[in-house]
Amino acid sequence: MSFTDKLDALMAEKGINKSVLSKESGIPYTTIAGFYTKGTDNVKLSTLKKLSSYLGCTIDYLADDEHDEPTTLAAHFDGEEYTESELDEIRQFAEFVKNKRAK
């Protein structure tokens, strides 16, 4: 699945369009529109971080065309936002829980 296909699916999941994604993620609309017209070969890491944080998925999911299943995080607490470091801790804890279940 391509980067823009994933963006489309994640935006549909949230019920938003490119304009809302731009406003709420802090990424210029021209950058988002450019993904669809110019391609995504040179996406900045800072842009991927903002997108993954806002959309609730990993950077790997967005950037790697081989990942077809989204890796979303359902971590909502009264609208508070998380830092990338905090999201990493949540991901690590989720992995810990999965590994514990497997034993």
Steps between C-alpha positions, in 0.01 A plus 500: 500500500641840406558793735207695356272194513583469870437871553163468326402200714608666825322824410185303416526322836505839674236647270725785388634640175838643399407848617409380850811281511709804415344726762497247782842344438679829433621389157452752217222407259739539207724231652211256534367577151855458366507137621226429245642704212878490543548174688639413839866419435631790709260517794668663800530304822337788687198472268478124554514556877216752489290275276557185706428682824180657371377189317592261783726270301870428482745678272597156365142435392486826305845481347527131409294391199532139619286566810140455396338479841487816709663508836269730691503597861177542692637726769252776568492673834285816518647642180852528638774472243803278538860570415677263263693368801176424684356328193815285483445398863139409424614290203762327714244425768257360242779275372577393857134405553493298177821317591367424847186348348709277272680337796 
